[in-house]
Amino acid sequence: VEQVVRPTGLIDPELEVRPASTQVDDLLQEIHTTVATGDRVLVTTLTKRMAEDLTEYLSEHGVKVRYLHSDIDTVERVEIIRDLRLGEFDVLVGINLLREGLDMPEVSLVAILDADKEG
């Protein structure tokens, strides 16, 4: 295993690939583990509907979660990201979150659902 230290001093993150058939259950378990350490989680999905449905599912399982997608206006987007950083909730589910250029040291887990599909 090659470990690369970037010029910023940050170490490349650990990458783990899991089967799509158990991705939601795996995600829920990883969220509980991550949140227990006081860290936050980003989850990317392929569609708005999937982001909303996953948010509802996670909420029903006791996770403090919000979603973010193009139907949410700019002001509310900024508020949602601020609230995540402040710990108002622990998990942000969205589409293309990794394209946003987010710099959030509070986040220690990024989960990409259906990473093998185009979207």
C-alpha positions as CSV (number, residue, x, y, z in Angstrom):
1,V,0.0,0.0,0.0
2,E,1.4,3.3,-1.1
3,Q,0.9,6.2,1.3
4,V,1.0,9.7,-0.3
5,V,1.5,12.8,1.8
6,R,0.3,15.9,0.0
7,P,2.1,19.3,0.1
8,T,-0.6,20.4,2.5
9,G,0.5,17.6,4.9
10,L,-2.7,15.7,4.5
11,I,-2.6,12.0,4.0
12,D,-4.6,10.4,1.2
13,P,-7.9,9.1,2.6
14,E,-8.5,5.4,3.0
15,L,-10.6,4.0,0.2
16,E,-13.0,1.1,0.7
17,V,-15.3,-0.4,-1.9
18,R,-18.4,-2.3,-0.7
19,P,-21.2,-4.2,-2.6
20,A,-24.2,-2.1,-3.7
21,S,-26.5,-4.8,-2.4
22,T,-25.7,-3.8,1.2
23,Q,-24.7,-0.2,0.7
24,V,-27.5,1.4,2.8
25,D,-27.1,-0.9,5.8
26,D,-23.3,-0.4,5.6
27,L,-23.8,3.3,5.3
28,L,-26.0,3.4,8.4
29,Q,-23.4,1.5,10.4
30,E,-20.6,3.7,9.2
31,I,-22.6,6.8,10.0
32,H,-23.2,5.7,13.6
33,T,-19.4,4.9,14.0
34,T,-18.4,8.2,12.6
35,V,-20.9,10.4,14.4
36,A,-19.9,8.7,17.7
37,T,-16.4,10.3,17.3
38,G,-17.9,13.7,16.8
39,D,-17.2,13.8,13.0
40,R,-19.6,14.5,10.1
41,V,-20.5,12.6,7.0
42,L,-21.1,13.5,3.3
43,V,-23.1,11.1,1.2
44,T,-23.4,11.4,-2.6
45,T,-26.3,10.0,-4.5
46,L,-27.2,9.8,-8.2
47,T,-30.6,11.6,-8.2
48,K,-32.6,14.2,-6.2
49,R,-35.2,11.5,-5.4
50,M,-32.6,9.2,-4.0
51,A,-31.1,12.0,-1.9
52,E,-34.6,12.8,-0.5
53,D,-35.5,9.1,0.1
54,L,-32.2,8.3,1.7
55,T,-32.5,11.4,4.0
56,E,-36.0,10.2,5.1
57,Y,-34.7,6.7,5.7
58,L,-31.7,7.8,7.7
59,S,-33.9,10.2,9.7
60,E,-36.3,7.4,10.5
61,H,-33.3,5.5,11.9
62,G,-32.3,8.3,14.3
63,V,-29.7,10.1,12.2
64,K,-29.6,13.9,12.2
65,V,-29.5,14.4,8.4
66,R,-30.3,17.0,5.7
67,Y,-30.2,16.9,1.9
68,L,-28.8,19.3,-0.6
69,H,-29.6,19.5,-4.4
70,S,-30.4,22.0,-7.1
71,D,-34.0,22.6,-6.0
72,I,-32.7,24.3,-2.8
73,D,-31.9,28.0,-3.3
74,T,-28.5,29.5,-2.7
75,V,-29.2,31.1,0.6
76,E,-30.6,27.9,2.1
77,R,-27.6,25.9,0.7
78,V,-25.2,28.2,2.6
79,E,-27.3,27.7,5.7
80,I,-27.3,24.0,5.4
81,I,-23.6,23.8,5.0
82,R,-23.1,26.2,7.9
83,D,-25.4,24.0,10.1
84,L,-23.5,20.9,9.2
85,R,-20.2,22.5,10.2
86,L,-21.8,23.8,13.5
87,G,-23.0,20.3,14.3
88,E,-26.8,21.1,14.0
89,F,-26.9,17.8,12.1
90,D,-24.4,15.1,11.3
91,V,-25.0,13.8,7.7
92,L,-25.4,15.8,4.5
93,V,-26.9,13.8,1.5
94,G,-26.7,15.3,-1.9
95,I,-25.8,15.1,-5.6
96,N,-22.4,16.2,-6.8
97,L,-21.3,17.3,-3.4
98,L,-17.7,16.6,-4.4
99,R,-17.9,19.1,-7.2
100,E,-18.8,21.9,-4.8
101,G,-15.2,22.3,-3.6
102,L,-16.3,22.0,0.0
103,D,-13.5,22.4,2.6
104,M,-14.9,20.8,5.8
105,P,-12.4,19.4,8.2
106,E,-15.3,18.2,10.3
107,V,-16.1,15.6,7.7
108,S,-14.2,12.3,8.1
109,L,-16.4,10.0,6.0
110,V,-17.5,10.5,2.4
111,A,-19.8,7.8,1.0
112,I,-20.4,7.6,-2.7
113,L,-23.5,5.4,-3.3
114,D,-23.8,3.6,-6.6
115,A,-20.3,4.7,-7.6
116,D,-20.2,2.1,-10.4
117,K,-23.1,3.9,-12.2
118,E,-23.1,7.0,-14.3
119,G,-24.9,10.0,-12.9
